[in-house]
Amino acid sequence: MRTALPRPGLRDVEPYQAPQLDVRIRLNTNECPYPLPDGFRDDLAEAVRAQTLNRYPDREALELRSRIAALNDHIVEGTWVANGSNEVIQQLLQAYGGPGRRVVLFEPTYALHSRLTWTTHGEVAPVALDPPWRLGPGDLDRALELGPSVAFVCSPNNPTGNAQPVEAIAELAARTDALIVVDEAYVEFGGESASPLVAPRPNVAVVRTFSKAFALAGARIGYCLAAPDVVEDLRRVRLPYHVSSLTQAAGLVALDHHEGALAILDAVRAQRDRILAELPRLGAQAFPSEANFVLFRPPQDAGRVWRGLLDRGVLVRDSSEQVPGCLRVTAGTPEEVDGFLAALEEVLA
Ligand SMILES: *Cc1c(COP(=O)(O)O)cnc(C)c1O
């Protein structure tokens, strides 16, 4: 019997596994806590019924890309869509990373950036930031000394919650011809967008998602605003027909209901600010956040507190591997936040 062996190191990589547990209050993956309204569901059902699934979808997803371009005041030739922003990032790395090419990450940050660098055979080049994790001139120097082909900036950053100054991103882009990928998964909640840099700086690609503010994590839609040359390169690496007709239809319906989705952003931000205000009262250190989640350091062992919350039906994210002693909680509905705060108070008592 012969067993096939995968590439060296693969079996040291843990599959991505944010726990998907059946609990009362799920605040571990930064989704929108509110489902889309009935009107959206009705329109979606109709759009799905109208699909001709015996045929391949529009390979260029042109209508969806045009609508996203218009929404962002960008040209359609520089607008790209894929199955979640993770796929956009993977495609960017397939095109601009790869063997012998360095990918700079400012850590702590979203774990998928290093994972996808590895799976696309690139070289991870981390630059560690200190709290409050704000990009400064010295960090840019360290990043550029590594000679990157790609550099990621996550703003607002996951898991820390802080946004980066656009001037720092502009300076980084001006000093290199590496591709600067700005992950703006949470930008609708706060922070300044780097999208105005895309037109003057063809080495900047802004990546966004429908998974958070658009309340559509289940549909898997992400997009990128970049120079037309970058989009041409993405067309070279994407799988043919990569965005299904069903996904394209869902994206178009979501754009029709865009105003409704944005209306709930204020409610989410209000809960985030409430968490930020309440945590210190419970003795926890809360880090300022421009996103829809809060990173915090409880006054007791993070793993024990995580477990204690779970025992009370509240699932948060254990971020202690990235930021020692810290947990991350998503801003949910007022009732979910009530439940989280009450459970935390009990655990810490
Ligand atoms: C949640 C998140 C995403 C979203 O990924 P999708 O594939 O679009 O669901 C992207 N980047 C960051 C930093 C995130 O936290």
The ligand as a Gaussian input file, in Angstrom:
#p B3LYP/6-31G(d) Opt

LIG

0 1
 C      -14.420000      38.572000       7.938000
 C      -13.202000      39.052000       7.201000
 C      -13.128000      38.928000       5.819000
 C      -14.294000      38.352000       5.070000
 O      -13.989000      37.276000       4.304000
 P      -15.102000      36.782000       3.273000
 O      -14.359000      35.745000       2.514000
 O      -15.450000      37.972000       2.418000
 O      -16.258000      36.281000       4.044000
 C      -12.029000      39.438000       5.170000
 N      -11.038000      40.032000       5.844000
 C      -11.087000      40.177000       7.161000
 C       -9.989000      40.897000       7.865000
 C      -12.152000      39.672000       7.887000
 O      -12.182000      39.775000       9.215000

